[in-house]
Amino acid sequence: MTAPWRVCLVGAGPRGTGVLERLIALAPSMLAGAALEVHVVDPYPPGPGRIWRRAQSDLLWMNSPAGTVDQFTDGHDGDLPSLWEWVRDIGRKQLAGGRLAEEAHRLHERGFASRPLAGEYYSWVFDRLIHRTGSDVRVIVHRDRAVDVRDASDSISQEVWLAEADSPLLVDSVVLTLGHLDPGDDNGDLEHRAFAQLHGLVYLPPGEASTVDLTEVPGGENVILSGIGLTFIDYMVLLTQGRGGRFHREEGGALVYSPSGREPILCVGSRRGVPYHAKPAYRLRGKRPPLPLFFHEDAVRSLLDEYGTLDFRRHLWPLVRKEIAAAYYHELFTTRPESTRLSWEEFSARLVEEDIDELAALAVPSPDDRFALDRLVRPFGDVRFSSAEHLQRWMRSYVQTDLRRRTDPRYSAESGALAGLGSAVMTTLQLAEEGALSAVSRARDVEGWLLPWTSFLSSGPPAIRLEEMLALSEAGVLRFVGPEMKIDRDRDVGRFVAKSSRVPGSVVASRCLIEARLAEVGVSDTADPLMRAMFARGDCVEQELRDAIDGFTHRTGRLCVRQGDHRLVLASGEVHPRRFALGPCVAQVRTAGTDSYGKLELGFFTQNNQVAEAVLKEAGRAKHTTGTVLTAAWSGNDVSRV
């Protein structure tokens, strides 16, 4: 009897589940009758994994509308529903009488599910995949942590060593879907950590708020939070509503916060100084812009012919800027022609040669309808504040403006701009992977600026979270420190001190400092035992950007894989035929696009399918070469599905 082809998925969150779905779907046609056995390894529940596990606060939400969350590939049948389809039918029945029942009935297509509710969906997805499998596919779950992967003695099979097992799993292929890597023990600022220990202070290094013990964070006094992105939103919720505070709407519709008295005063700032833009609450109202409009193959070829290696800021940014603005105006001109003086056809034709801001001033009478890119790049401009209260008023006005533009369908051109941004990012990443950009520009401009700026514009929180931020500010529970925030250590008083150069005389002292951001963890400095073991042996390497001419090198911290099939690159420069990796810790072409809400997508389904195909093609090659599937007998530990 032919032995099954054995695959080990290390990581059982949505990414690993997505690869599993593709393996199950493709195996019947690609294995030509051979059996498939998939071992799924993760210490957290299969399906949700660590991020979406059900054992966390209901106050923490997903960052995408329920109607845009789909675990399955495009064109799925009715047996494999999206999150919203599942909630409104299966989920409401399944959760009846439980702690999530009320939320499931309250949720709507454009609403945001809590992470525990999402965890219920992802768990159902995983279980459904198991129950769908035929006799030729077997899935075995190991609730354990993988600590090493090695070549077996036959130099073909793969040994996957688990923390709680005495002997390894022997499989034919390994797929790493690890998600974000765990930071090492030296995570954060070591001087901040030492200062906190010396003076009896609280210092929380970068990390996920859901995994942090917040009991030491003092209530009723200043707490400094460095970072005002998505991680800050989690801290904001847990330290206010999580401590008994309540929001309610007044008769006029304004959101008001009633403190419990146990929450701290959240003093927040960052380099940029403003929160991520709210997620658009509307879809594109018109047809999608015919992208690319300006940043297309002919334009790029012309630049390459003239300059050879390109610099993003000098050569590509003018095209990116025009692409974003043109997509914005396509939506404006085609859905609100009464707000313009020209037709889209005339405007777009003139845009080829004319300055976009000058043309917009002529064609769009209201400044409120024009695209203000400069404010998106530099939110504060050259503003300097006379006092801390001046800053608070300015910030509340800024957030209110963002909420208006991201919640009123009249401003659907904002989603047009995000569609243009997605197209431009995709083209830029492809050029970078093809070696068209200099390494220094790729590191400084693309990795260091464009991608974080893209997240700032397109990956922000639900609008209600910014409403809550405003209500907390009005209640005096949240104080903005300002842009270019700097954290000092005052040894005389034994306190952390935060200040902004834009706000003269405004200084915040605190016994507690929270780094409200995710840790920047690389393959070489993670605490993950699997990555540490493989990296030390040369079985994986970090992606390195190099310029041969000037000797510039930059390590991105991400796993290096071969483009197309995602095989792991070894220290020797070769690729491993039986090991694959994908996810946020992996360097790969991120095929970008935007959905109809303007949310940036990065090729989740495409990459899952590529890896599944590569794994199963390897099985086919092995069978063709030997007449049987090459595998060693498995001698693993007892396992269960849950």
N, C-alpha and C positions, 0 to 999 in steps of 0.2 A: 504494500500500500504506500502511495506517495505521501511523504511527510508534509505537513503544512509549512507555508512560509511564515516565519515568526517575526513580528515587528514589535519593537518596544517604543511606546510614546512616553517620554519623560516630561510630565506636565499635563494636567488634566483639566485646565481651565477651558474657556471658550475656544482658544486657539487649538489646543490639543483635540478638543471635541470636534472642531471643524475639520481637522486632518483625518480623524477617525471616520467622520461621515463620508469623506471623499474616498477613503480606502474601502469602506464597505460598499459604496456605490460603484466603484470602478473594478473591484476585484473579480466579479463574475466574467467580465469581458476580457480583462487583461491577464488573468491567471489561467485561463483556458481549462477550467475544471479543477485546478489545484485548490487546496484549502488554504485559508488565511487564519492565523492566530495572532491577535493583538494583545500585548501586555501593556496596561496603562498604569503608570507609576506616579503617585502624588500623595503626600501626607494629608492633603486637604480633599474635601469631597469632590468626586469626579463630576464634571460639568461646570459648576461655578468656580472651582479652584479656590485660591486664597482671596482674590479680589472680590468675588461675588458670593462668598460663602454666606450661608444664612445666619450664622452666629455672629451678627454685628448689628449695630443700631439701625432701626428703621428710619432714623433722621438722615442717614446718608443715602444719596440718590445716585442713579445713573446720570450720565452727562449727555445723553441723547434722548430725544422723544421716543416714546414707546413705539410709534409708528415707523421708526427708522431702524429698529433693532431686529435683525434677522440672522439667526445662526446658520441658516442653510443657504445653498447657492441659488442664484437666480433661476426662476422657472421651477421652484419646488412645487410638489403637489400638495393637496389639501391635508395630507397626513403629516406634513412637516411645517407647522405654522410659525409665523413670526411671533415676537413677544406679544404684540397687541392682539393678534388673532388668538393666541393661546389664552391671554388674560380674559378676554371677553367671552370665552366659551369654556374651555377645559379648566383654566386656572380658577375662575370664580366658583366652579363646582368643587374642585379639588381642595380649595382653601376655605370653604364654608365652615364657619365656626371657629376658625383659628385666628391667630393674632394679625394675619395679613388680609383677612376677609374684607374688612371695611375699605382698605386701600385698593384692593382688586376691584371692588364695585365702584369706587370713586374715580379710578384712573380712566383717562380718555386717550385717544390716539396721539394727541400732541402733548400729553402730560409726561411726567418723568417718574418712572418707577423707582421705588427704593431698591437698594442693593440686595437686601434679603428677598424681596419679591422677584428680582431678576435671578437670584440664586435658585429660587423655586423653578423658574422657567428653564434655566440651564440644567438643573438636575433632571427635570422631566425630559429635556432634549436627550440627555445622555441615556437615560433609561429607555426612551423610545428607540434609540438606535440599537440598543442591545436586543430589544424585543423584536425588532425588524429583521435581525440577521437570520440567514438560513443555516442549514446544517453545515455548510462549507465555510462559515465564518464563526470564530469563537473569540470572545472578548473577556479578558481576565484583569481584574482590578487589584492593584497592590497599594494599600494605604500605607505607604512607606516613602522614604526619601532616597533617591538615587545618589550615591556618593562617589561612584567611579564607573567609567566605561572603558573596557580594554579589549584588544584583540584576543580571541581564544587561542589555544595552542595549535589549532588547525589553520590559523592565520586567515580564516574566513568568517567563522561565527563571531559574535560579539558577546562579551560578558558584561552584564549590567549588575553592579554590586549595590545592594540595598543596605540601609543602616541597620535594620533589624533582622537580616538574614545571614546565615552562616555560609551559604554558597550562592553563587551568582545565578541570575537568569541567563540562559544561553539562547540567543536569538540570531536572526539573520541580518536585520537592519535596525537601526536606532534613529529615532526622530526626536530632537530636543525642541520642546515648545515651553521654555522655562518662564516666559514673561519677563518682568523686571527683576534684575538680580538683587540679592540681599547685600546690603552694605557691610563692610568689614568693621572690626571693633574700633578702628580709628576714624569712623565716620564723623563728619562735622569738623568744627574748628577746635583743634586740640587745646589752644590757649583759652578759648571760652570754657571748655570742659574743666581745665585745671583751675581757672579762676572761680568757677561755680563750686568746685569741691573745697577750695581754700576758704571761701566766704559763706558756705552753707546756702548757696543759691540753687535755682533750678535751671538746668540747661537741657533742652530737648533738641537733639541733632536732626538733620533732615530725615524724613521718612513718612510713611503713610499714617495719617492721623488715626485711622481705625485700629491700628496695632499699638498705639501709644497709651501708656497709663497716665491719665490726666489728673489723678487724684492729688498730685503734688502741686498742681497749678493753683496758686492762691486766688481766692475770690475777693472782690471788693477793692482791688488795688490794680495799679498799672501792670500789664503784662505786654512785653514787646514781642511782636510777631514779624519776622523778616520774610517777606514774600506775600504777594496779594493775588496769587493765581488760584488754581483749583484746590490745591492742598489747603490753602488758607480758608477757603469756603468750608471745607470739612471741619477744621478747627473752630471756625466761627459758629457753626451749627452746634457742635458738641459742647462748646463752652458757654452757650447761651440757652437755647432750647433744651440742650442736654442737662442743664442744671436748673431746669424748672421754669425758665422764662417763657412767655407766651406772646404770640402775635395775634392781633385781631384787626379787622377793618372797621373804620369809623363809618358813619352814615354817608359821608361824601366819597368814600372809596379809598381813603388813605390808609396805608398799613401802619399800625402803631405797635410798639413793643412794650410789654409790661414786665419789668425786671423781677427776678425772684430774690435778688440780693446776694445770691451765691455766685454769680458770674463775675469774672474779672473785667477790668476796663481794657479792651483790646486796642492796643496802640500799634498800628500796622503801617508798613511802608516797604519800599523796594527800590531798585534802580529806576524802573519805569514809573513807579509811583501810583499807577491807576490799576483797577481790576481788569481782568479779561473782559472783552465785550460780551454782552449777553447773547445767548443762542437765539437766532431769529425765531420768532413765534409764527412765522408765515412761510408759505412756499413761494416759489417764483410764480407770478401771476400770468406771465406771458410765456412764449416759447423759449426754450433754452437758447442762450446766445450761440451763434454758429462758430464755436471756438475750434482752433485758435483764430483770432482776428488779426493780430499783428506779430505775435511771437510764434512764427511758424517756420517750416523747414527752409523756405527760400531766404527769409531774413537771417536765419542762423548760418546757412551756407555762405551767404555773402560776408558775414562777419568772420567766419573761419577762413575764407579765402583771403581776406584782407589782413587779419591779425594772427592767424594760427591759433595758439593757445589763448583762451579768453579769460578776462577778468570780469567777475559778475558785476561789480559796481560800475565799472567803466563801460562795458560793452552790453550787458544784458539788462541791467536795471531800467534803462529808458524803455526797452521793449516790455518788460514786466509791468512797469507803471502804466503804459498805454493800454496793455491788455486788460488790466484790472478796471481802469476807467472806462474803456470802451464797452466792456461787458455790463458795467453799471448803467451806462447810458443806453445800451440796447434795451434793457428792461424798462428804463424810464420812458424812452421815446415810444416804445411799442405798447405800453400799458397806460400811459398818461400823456397822450399827445397834446392834450389841452394845456399842459404845463410847459410846452416847448414852442419855439418859433420856427423850427425847421422839421422836415420829415427825417426819419432815421436814415433813409437812403442818401439824402443830401448831407446830413451830418457825418455819416460814416465815410462818404466819399471825400469830404473836405478834411476829415481827420487824418487822412494819409499824409498830407503835407503840412497842415497847420498845427500850431500849439494847442494842446487839448484844453488847457485852462482858459486861454483867450477865446477859443471857439465856444466853450461851454458858457462863458460870460455873455456871449452874443446870443446863443441859442436857448439858454435856460434862464428866464427872467428872475426867478426867485433864488437867492443864494442858498436857501434851505434845501433846495432840490439839487444843488451841485455837489459833485464828488470832492470831498475835502481830504485828499490823500495825505497832505502834510500833517494834519492833525492826527491821522492814524499812525504816522511814523513817529511824530514828536508830540504826544498829547499835551504837554505843558508849554510847548513852544519856548518862548523866552520870558515867560511870566515869572516874576519874583513876588513873594508874598510879604505883606507888611506885618503879619502876625499869624499865629496858629489858627485863630478864628477866621481870618481871611481865607486860609487854606481850606478849612472845613466847609465854608460856604461855596467855594469854587468847586470842591470835590462833589458836593451834593448836586450842584448844577450840572456838572459833567456826567454823573451817573444818571440823573434824570433825563438828560438829552439822549444818552445811549439807550435807555429804556424806551423812550418815545420812538426812536428810529428802529429799534429791533422788535417792537411789538405792534406797531401800527402798519397794516398792509399797504398804506400809502407809500411807505418807504421800502417796498419790495426790491427796489434797485440795489439795496444793500446786499441781498442774496445774489443778485447779478454780479456784483463785485467779487463775492466769494467764489462764484463759479469761474470768473476770470483768473482769480488767484490760484485756484486749484489747477487750472490748465497750465498756468505759468510755472507753478512749482513742479508739476510733472515733467515739463520740458526741461527745466533746469536740472532736476535730478538725473534725468536720462543723459543730458550732456555731461554732467559730472561723472557718472559711471563710465561713460565712453572716453573719458580722459580729455575732453575738450576744454575743461576749466583748469587753471593752475591750481596746484595743491594748496597754496596759501590762500587763494580766493575761496576755494571750496571750504577750507577749514574756518576762515575768518568770516566770510560773507554768507555762505550757504548754511553750514552747520552752526555757526556762531550767531547769525542774525536772521536770515530769511526763515528758517524753520521755526525758531521760537516766535518770531513776529507773526507767522502764519497761525500758530496755535493761539496767540493773543487775539487774533481777529476772528478765527473760525471755531475754536474749541473751548469757548467760554461756558459759564454756568447757565442754568435756566434763568430766565428773566426774574422770576420770583426771588431768587437768591440776591440779586442786586437790590430789589425792593426791600428785602430784609436788611441788607447792609445800610440802606438809607434810614430805615426805621431805627436801627441800632445807633446810627450816628445822631439822629434827632433825640434819642433817649439818653445820649451821653455815655453809652456803653461801648461805643467804638469811636476811636480817634485816629484820624489820618496823620501820619508823621510827615509824608511828602516824598517827592522823588529824590533819587541819589542819596537814599538813606544810608547812613554810616553807623555801625555799632562800635562803641568804645567800651572799655572797662575802667571804671573809676575806682582806683585802689584805695583812695582816701575814705570813701563811704562804703566801699564793697558792694557796688551796684553795676549792672549793665546800663549803658546810656545810649539812647538813639537820638539822632538829629539829622536834619536835612539842610543842605547848603542853600536851598531855595527859601527856607523859612527862618530868618534871622532870630536868634534868641530863643527858639523853641527847642527845649531839651526834655526828653522823657527818661526818667530813671526807674529801674525796676529790679526786683529780686528774681525775675523769671524771664528767660529768653527762649523763644520757640522759633526754630528754623522751619518756617511754614512752606516747605517745598520738598519735592522728592530728592532723594540722594542721587548724585551723579556717580553711578557705579560702573566701573569697567571690568572687563574679563580678568585683568591682572590684579585687581584689588578687591574682588568680591569675597564675601564670607561663604558663598555657596561651595560646599565641599566637592561637588562634582566638577565645577569649573576650575577650582583650584588644582585638583588632581590632574585634570586633562591639560591645563595650561602649563603646569610644571613639567610635564612629560613631552610637551611639544605637540600634543594631539589636538590643539586648537591654538589659534593666534588672534591677536587684535588686528582690526583693520588699520592700516597705516597709509596715510596720504603723503606722497613724496613729490618733490620737484628736483629732478636730477641736476638741473642747471645751477641753482643757487643752494642746493643741499637742504632745503626746507623739508622737515618731516613733522607729521602730526598724527598721534594715535587717537582714534575716535572712541576707544574703549569697547567697541562692539565686535562680536564674533565675525571673523572673515569667512565668507562662504562663496562658492562659485555661483555666478549669476545664472539664472535659468533653472537649475535643478537644486540649488541650495545645499550642495554637498559641502561638508566642513573642509576648510583648508588647513593643512598641517604646517608645522614650523618649517618643514622641508620645502614647502611651496607646492607639494602635490595635494590632490584632493582625496579624501577617504571614500572608497566606493560604497560603503555601507552605513555611513553616518550623515545625517541631515540636520539642519537647524533653521528655525524661522521664529519671528517675533520681535519685540522691541529691543532685545539685546543683540540682535543680529544685523549686520551691515548688508543691505540689499537694495535693489531698485524698488522704490516705493511708488508704484503706479498710482498716481493721484487723480482724483476727480471729486465732484461734489454732488450730493443728492439735492432733491428739490427744496430742502430747507437751507441749503448752503453749507451743510456740514461736509468737511473735507474727509474723503475716504482714501485709504492707502492700500488698496489691492488685497484685502483680507481673503476673499474667495479665490482670486487668481493664484495667490501664493500657496494656499492650501492645496489647490488642485495640482499645481506644479510639483509639489513635494510628493503627494500621493502617487502621481503618475511615475515619478522618478523611482520611488520605492518599488512599485509593482513592475516596472520595466526591468529593474535589477533582478527581480524574481524570475521574470521571463527569460532573461539572459542565462541565469544559472541553470534553469531547467533545460534550456536548449543545449547548453554546453555538456551537461552530464546525463541527461535523460531522466533526472529526478531532481527534486528541489534539494539544494544543499543545506543541511542543517544538522546541528548536533542535538542529541537527546536532551530535553530540558529536565533539570533536576532542581526545581525551585522549591520555595516554601509554600505552606498552605496559604491560600488567598481567598478572598471573598469579593463580591461585586459591590459591596457598600462600605 
